[in-house]
Amino acid sequence: MNHLKSYADRMRAMNGTMDSNGMPSQGNQELAQKETENEKTSMQQNNALKFLKGFASNTFDKLFDRVV
């Protein structure tokens, strides 16, 4: 995660955060959108992994109890 933050900081330094009119720069807007989508995706992946781990362990436990 630290790698992504340092990358985003370098991109902001290159793109700048404001254009000549005082509006947010296009590069900064695009970077912010990519960061938001990345955070959403990582949360979804973590939730999916937690669910699968719980489902797999519960299913295994139930099957193991039947065998023994």
SULCORQUI-V566133 format. One record per helix or strand of 3 or more residues. SS is the DSSP state (helix for helix, strand for strand). FROM is the first residue (numbers start at 1). TO is the last residue. If there is no record, write none. Layout:
SS_FROM_TO / SS_FROM_TO
This chain:
helix_2_15 / helix_26_67
